[in-house]
Amino acid sequence: MADYEPIGDRFMDLTVPEYAYMFGFLQADGHLHQDTRQRGRLSVEINARDVELLREFQKLTPYYSSIVERTRATNFAKSAHSAVWNLWALEARTKINELGLPYGRKSKSIAPPTGEFSKRDYLRGVIDADGSLGYTSQGLPFFSLTTASTAIGAGLCSYAQQITGSERTLKRNTRDAVYNILYTKENAQALAAQLYYPGCLALERKRDAAQLLSSWIRPVGMERRPPRIQWTREMDRILLSAPTIAAAAAELGYSQSPCQTRRWKLLHGLVPLPA
């Protein structure tokens, strides 16, 4: 990876791709600890195989920080080898806290930055920390994010819709009340190509996985799901005023099934009636 020469007054300038990525990763996988008399630290613990990313964070940070490796028992393994990056400087912690990384528990409260920032680099940082990409057991490309934050989930869905045209409705799962956002096939390929561009700062194994997704080709005979209909008030008026579903479908240019479903929702109050 590249060598960086961060300038103190530009530290965590989120218009800089590397800092936008770093902040996204810190929001998802970093922790701000607070102690008395303004003492505290920022820490990130990841698998030791990814320690190179923490070294990149050190290069980007114009304050003293350290990286230590340790082996300990966890809920997932009897012997887990991890690397921990620690940053103590109050000035650095204050800047990161003001940008939107709170002290203490944060999983539901974090949100994308409010000012100007490099969106795709920020989202790549979030995905590297809390997302996955690769191939399913059926050999299909996938791109996913698991998050407890409504704002983070909505931010990814909005960005993905711009890139792929695919719309998602956020819904927490019943088991642990988090969002599981999934894209597959061409949508997964498009997102991976957009976020993991050549030369970007990223976890090496996920950048490699993103490159592998580009090799997938839709098998002959595999049907494509038609794009979701974007219903407008005028379309709803046609549905309600047409003498039959067949007549409405013919005028709108869609099949009868989605027209019938939409009309049922309108008549039963599941979606608002057009003015």
N, C-alpha and C positions, 0 to 999 in steps of 0.2 A: 504494500500500500504506500501511498504518497507521504512525503514529509510535509508537515504543516508548520507555519510560522504565525501562530495566533498573536494578535495585538490585544493588550489589556482591555482597551475600551471597546473592542469588537468581540470580546468573549461572549459566547452564546447569542450572537447576532443571528437570528433565525432566518434571515434572508440568505445566509451562507449555507449551502447545501449540507456541509459536514456538521455544522452546529444544529441545523434543523433535524437531521437524522439523530444526532446524539441526544437532543432533548426528547424526541419521541421515544427513544430507547430508555432514557432515564425515567420518563413518566411511567412507562409500563413495568420496568424491571429495577428501578432504583429506589432508594429509601433515604429520606432525610430524617436524621435523628437529632433531637434537641436536648440540651443539657442546661444546667444553670450557668449564669454569667455569660450568656451568648456563646457558650461552647456547644459543639455538636459536630456532625460529620455527614457527608453524603457517601453512601456505599452502594456498590453494585456487585452482586455475586452471581457468577455464571459458571457453566461447565468449563473445566480447565482446558478442554480442547479448543475453546473459543477465546483463550487469553489474549490473542493478538488484537482483538477488538479493544480490549481494555488498554493495551499499549497505545492504540490510536487515540483513545480518549485522553491519555496522558499527554500526548503530543499536542493535542488541541487545547490543553488547559495550562494557562500561564501562572499556575500556582502549584505549590508542592503537593504531590499525592503519592500514594504507594500502592503496589500490587503484591498481595501475598497469596500463596496457594495453601490449601488445607484439605485434609481427608477426614470425613466424619460420616456417621450413620444418619440417614434421613428416613422419612416415611416411605421413600421409593427405593432405597438401596441401603445395604448394610455398610458399604464403603463407597462414598461419593467423593470424587476428587474435583474440587472447585477452585476458582480464582476469584479474589475479592479486590476491588478497587476502592480505596478510601481517599476522600478529599475533605480537608478540615477547614480551609480558609473561609472566614465569615463572609467576606466580600463575594466569593463565588457562590456560597450557599444562599445568600440573600438574593443574588441575581436569579438563580435557578428557581427559588421559591416564588419570586415575583412573577416569573414567567408562567407558573402554574403547576409546580410540583410541591404539594403541601407537606408539612411535617406529619409524621405518624401515618396512620392508615389512610389509604388514598384510592382504593380500587374503584369506588363508585363516583368519586368527586372530581377526578381528573377530566380535562377537556382540552380540545385543540387550542392553540394560542389564539388570542383575540386580535393581535396586531398582524402585521405583514410577516409571512413566513413561507418557506419553500415547502409546499404541501406534499408533493410526492416523496421528498426526502424524509419529512416528518413521519408520514405514514409508513415508509419502509422501516424506520426505526421501531415503530409500534409493532409491525408485523414480525420483525426479527426477534423481538422480545416475547410477544404473546401470540404470534400467528404460526401458520404452517403452510407449506406448499410442496407439491410433489405429485405422485401418482397414487390413485386409490388401488385397492386390491383388484379392481376390475380393469386396471390399466388406463384410467381416465385422469387427465390433469385436474388438480384441485388447488384452490387458494382460499385460506380460511383465517378467521380471527376469532378468538375467544376473549371477551372482555365483559367486565361488570359495569363499565361506564356507558351510559346512554349517549353522551356527547361524542365519545370516541367511536362508538358503533355507528351513529348517525353520520359522522364525518366520513368514515370509510364508505358507507352506502352511497352518500351523495357523490363522492369522488368516483366511485366505481360506476355509477350510473352515467356520469359524463363520459367515461372511457368506453364502456361496453353497451350502454343503453338498457342494461338490465336493472330493474327496480327490486328493492328488497324492503320488506316490512319487518321492523325490529320487534322481537318478542323474546322475553326471557324464558329459558327452559325451566321446567318444573323441578328438576332435581337440585340445582344449586343456584338458580336465579341469575344466571349469566346469559349473555347473548352469544350464540354460535352462528357466525355469519359465514356462509359458504358460497363459493363460485366454482364452477366446473367447466371443463372443455374449453371452447374458444374464449369464454369470459375469463377463465383462469389464465390462459395464455396471454391475453391482452393486458391484464393487470400486472402479471409478472414482468412482461416486457417493458411496461411503462415505469414501474417502480425500480426494477433492477437493471438500470441502464449501464452501458460500459463505463468502467472507471469509478463507479459510485462506491461510497463507503458502506460496507455491509458485512454481515457474517459470511465468511467465505463459503460455508456449506450451503447456505440458503441462496447465495448468488449463483452457485453451481446448479442448485435445484431449479432455479428460475430459468437458466439457460437450457436445461434438459426439457422443460415443458414445451419449448418452441418446436421440438422435433415431432410432436404428436400430430397426426393427420386423421381427420374424421373418417372412420371406416365407411366403405360404400354400403348404402342401405340404412345407415343410422340416421333416423329422422331428426330434424331440428325442431325444437319447441318454438312455436310462433311467438313474436314479441308481445308483451302485455299491452292491452289496449289502454290508451290514455283517455279516459272518458272526460268529455267536456259538458258544460251545461246544455249547449245546443244539441249534442248527441243524446243527452238524457231526455230532452223535450221531444225529439223524434221518436225515441223508444216509447214514451208515454202517450203520444198522440197518434201513432200509427195504428190502423185497424187490426193488424195481426203482427205477431213476431216475425213471420216470414217477410211481410212488407217492410218492417223496420230494418231487418237484416239486409234486405236488398238495397234499401236506400243508403244504409251506412257502409255497405261493402264488407260486412263481416258475416261469419256463419251464425246460425240461429242459436247455438248453445250459449256463447258468451252474452248474446243479447238477451236471452231469456233469464240468465242468472242476474244480469245487471238490473233488468226490469223488476225482478222479484225483490232485489235489495232495495230498490227505490220505493216500491209499494209497501214494504214491511219496515221502513224506517232505518235500515242498516246504513244507508248513505243518504245525505240530504237531498231533498227534492230541488230541482232547478227553480229559480225565482220566477 
